[in-house]
Amino acid sequence: MKNNLPFTNNDIPKSKETIIVYVSTACGSCETTINNINKNLNRNTTYIIITSEKDTQTSKSFFKKLLLNDEIILLNDLDNNFTKDFKLGFSIIYPTIFTFTQENKLIKVSNNF
């Protein structure tokens, strides 16, 4: 959800490559990855960071302390649909980074940025 509204594929700009980063608020490597993204933003890329933290105050605090660039889209997957939709299974490695082309074709999955 973005601003408490559902976020769908239609909300992703089609004119740019998209990087989706799935994180845990309790993950030190996730903080490092997000900081690296924040320092190395590419204007031709849309960045989306998703957490499935159930406590929205915890996610707000996590994102706030990272002082993120306003261009990064922050989402909280309260229903935990992301892991099912992207077939991450039960054993999830944080962070997981998905890179999509302008046509929304998945071209890379990795665990570091």
Secondary structure as UniProt FT lines:
FT   TURN            3..4
FT   HELIX           9..11
FT   TURN            14..15
FT   STRAND          17..23
FT   TURN            25..26
FT   HELIX           28..39
FT   TURN            43..44
FT   STRAND          45..51
FT   HELIX           56..65
FT   TURN            66..67
FT   TURN            70..71
FT   STRAND          73..76
FT   TURN            78..79
FT   HELIX           81..85
FT   TURN            86..87
FT   STRAND          96..100
FT   TURN            102..103
FT   STRAND          106..110
//
